[in-house]
Amino acid sequence: DAKTTQPTSMDCAEGRAANLPCNHSTISGNEYVYWYRQIHSQGPQYIIHGLKNNETNEMASLIITEDRKSSTLILPHATLRDTAVYYCIVRVTSSGTYKYIFGTGTRLKVLA
Amino acid sequence: EAGVVQSPRYKIIEKKQPVAFWCNPISGHNTLYWYLQNLGQGPELLIRYENEEAVDDSQLPKDRFSAERLKGVDSTLKIQPAELGDSAVYLCASSSGDYNEQFFGPGTRLTVL
């Protein structure tokens, strides 16, 4: 199974861009990368996903390297409400079915 | 539109007792997931349903855990008997398609004494 490696924690100043890295060196060609975040005592919330191309939505941008072995989630202007655990997830496909494998995530703290 | 509803939000039981969790997914979502989340860890899939069919239950400890989604809508996850190590948050999620985002409920925090 493809797995992800993320830093345990990061700090970011409010109003600055938060860049959250993720390594997924064993990812296969048809496996998507998803990002979710989890604010304390809530269920995870979807942010963005991609396969090969960079993606952008109203919440964030996802930059995937050409070899697809790593990616970076960018929150362009972090706010205090962005403080959460961010999970980089690979959608693994096997034997005709799929599974989302969460890691331990990066605990992002946005500082005032 | 209501999100994924789970109940109860908190449950405290003694070991060896049974416990059940209920989930009502977002209307129209045919895929339903149950996850287990231990403290400080990411969610781990227990079972995934496509409508009423359990298409992936490989991580469900079948000796004590069971789940059902009889009419392809709401679902129940049961543990019988509960063990101390089952203390965790049980999350339910739903989605409308294979690649579509999952919407998570707030979870049920189980404490086994």
Contacts between the chains, C-beta under 8 A, distances in Angstrom:
chain1	res1	chain2	res2	distance
A	32	B	99	6.9
A	34	B	101	8.0
A	36	B	102	7.9
A	41	B	106	7.6
A	42	B	104	8.0
A	42	B	106	6.0
A	42	B	107	8.0
A	43	B	4	7.4
A	43	B	91	5.4
A	43	B	93	7.1
A	43	B	104	2.9
A	43	B	105	5.4
A	43	B	106	5.5
A	43	B	107	5.6
A	44	B	43	6.7
A	44	B	91	7.6
A	44	B	93	7.9
A	44	B	102	7.7
A	44	B	104	5.0
A	45	B	104	7.1
A	46	B	101	3.6
A	46	B	102	6.5
A	46	B	103	7.4
A	49	B	99	7.6
A	49	B	101	7.5
A	87	B	42	5.5
A	91	B	99	7.7
A	97	B	55	6.0
A	97	B	56	5.4
A	98	B	98	6.7
A	99	B	45	5.8
A	99	B	48	7.8
A	99	B	56	6.6
A	100	B	45	6.8
A	100	B	102	7.4
A	102	B	42	3.0
A	102	B	43	5.1
A	102	B	44	7.1
A	103	B	42	5.5
A	104	B	40	7.1
A	104	B	41	6.0
A	104	B	42	5.7
A	105	B	42	5.7
